[in-house]
Amino acid sequence: MTGSDNPNRSIPTLSSKRAKPKLTPRLRMVFSYFLMLLGSFIVAASFNLFLLPNQIASGGVSGISVILDTLADVPPAYSQWALNIPFFIAGVVVLGRPFAVKTAVGSVVLPLFVLLTSNWTPPTHDPLLGSLYGGLGVGLGLGLVFRGRGSTGGLSVAAQILQRLIGIRIGLAVALLDGLVILSAGLFISLENALYALIGLFATSKTIDLIQTGFENSKAAFIISKHPDLVSNAILHELDRGLTRLHGVGGYTGDDRPVLLAVVGQNEVVRLKLLVRDADPDAFVIITNAAEVLGEGFHDERHL
């Protein structure tokens, strides 16, 4: 890959040369905490409007609080505080202080919002709708919290502790802990509840991914051509997209085969294929999804 070529770089234009506004470190920190607070509020509202009224325990400390509320009539906000605080203290001891500040905010503020929204009237008592909308709302809120580089504490802290102590992957640790909560819901509430909880957990995970990677859907194109210069010129000057040349070797012939890598928006895919076909009808083209693209010409998180 050449150092001067960037697959994410468009040819400079008047619009791309304009200075993009950047947040100062202080404003970036304020914005980060705003996202954490807004996300925590959305999680709490979704919990009280959809999950708790329908007894959907879709993992995490919130799921445990649903089980305790159902079995012992313990207010969820208090049980969440009671569980978050020990997890937080254990996290400080095992993981150290760097993670503590934002985790402390999430551990305290989320149950507070749960308490403040506990009297809101739920819009539905259909468990399927509750699991879907609750999962979407929790995913939206958690996605904002993660974008603010924060944490809501609870079982995510327990997963980090397990990773540190026994080396288990954090994704697997979270899945195991959430699975135990859902299994407990199936045993102590109902099997049907556990099935709805799985729907809610799936909706949450997909929504988090969407918030983390954004709504834009970019494509990465790998182009193998005997006429790389013609294809490059078409992409650079007619599509107005940058590209990178990779070194490839034919598996059968052993000949050098330059590979062109270009990243384009979804709405540019058809034009890209037409340009490549016109430049080299025999070119071999692979187009794949790019979950997230950062850099000039695309989204740049440094300006957030």
LINNORPE-V21449 format. One record per helix or strand. SS is the DSSP state (H for helix, E for strand). FROM is the first residue (numbers start at 1). TO is the last residue. If there is no record, write none. Layout:
ss:SS from:FROM to:TO
ss:SS from:FROM to:TO
This chain:
ss:H from:14 to:17
ss:H from:25 to:51
ss:H from:60 to:72
ss:H from:76 to:95
ss:H from:100 to:116
ss:H from:127 to:147
ss:H from:155 to:166
ss:H from:170 to:188
ss:H from:191 to:213
ss:E from:218 to:224
ss:H from:228 to:238
ss:E from:244 to:246
ss:E from:249 to:249
ss:E from:256 to:256
ss:E from:259 to:265
ss:H from:266 to:279
ss:E from:284 to:290
ss:E from:294 to:294
ss:E from:299 to:299
ss:H from:301 to:303
